[in-house]
């Protein structure tokens, strides 16, 4: 049912849009995944590949999501119903909705770990612990039944509290507080890290180009990471796009968000690796890097108690502004298309997603004997399975979003949205964008999917 007479909630300022959308993009992915994959896949050479991926695929897909959402003035599913009524395209929205459920369910668990570590850092729990003991500390947390689930529920409750406030008075308001905080913390950590004696080895690990390491696998992980990191392929940016005023330049917004996301990822690497190498520690991968390696680093760093707290607060803040954007995908659909009131929609979505996540949390411990096979990738616990599932869902979602804008929407409508009805003179860029969304992005994404499914061996 349509509520045309009711003013739709939306962002109130340019800064609010950037803070919210960059807040979505900048998350756990930037802080533990990007620095690590950059280090192992050839440093600056990998960064170059990543930049090409975001320029040719990430940026156009983000713009396409904004175009769909702002044109339709609807949530991720409703947008497709509205722009292509009585066609199967709405399935793209459903795929995004499902991805939101999947991603937020595990994201909330990992974010819960970060809250536990904020608490541990404040209690000075890392002090005097050997690397092995720190490893056991982390293993002990994630395999236990109660603590990680309790923290997960605390984190999800905080996410829900922001969403209850709505777009302008919830999402935008908190993004405008949390994103500057995040920036300040990351700069403080960067200055600490690069001024440590022996920091240069970590800087080389991150930035020295080694083109021999840029394997096809590296290229594929650059593209896969671009989707996750820019929050693409599941309708987050469709939903946020629907809250952007008709006066804003969508291309510029997409560019700014992309630059902010990449910039923070690089700054995160600069905060982490110089410190790790300065103390002669082997960098760990994924969660081990932030939850085991870094506490060990903080133990040895002058002022480490303080910087340790700051680091885990940074992670929690980054996770919160991302989880908000994922929950909004689900809540916007419930509220708008199922006519639920926002409060009921938020509670329902949060409880369902959190319960699903709690089962995943248990799959690291009590339920770890349940191993589920995933395509050609062997068997794993439920949580790892869901992570892998989302890795596959986002590029597929991104593919259909590109095809939708490139081939299904009327060209005039797309151009109208990109140029704000001809107000913005962006002829050259509009033409480039149309080629990217019609051909370049779909071909690139199909290559990633084919690789994921094992077609390239
Ligand atoms: N971009 C977020 C990160 O890097 C995660 C995310 C994915 C958020 C998809 C929204 C949608 O951590």
Boltz pocket constraint, residues with backbone or C-beta under 6 A from the ligand:
constraints:
  - pocket:
      binder: B
      contacts: [[A, 24], [A, 25], [A, 26], [A, 27], [A, 28], [A, 29], [A, 30], [A, 103], [A, 227], [A, 228], [A, 229], [A, 230], [A, 231], [A, 232], [A, 234], [A, 236], [A, 322], [A, 323], [A, 325], [A, 326]]
      max_distance: 6.0
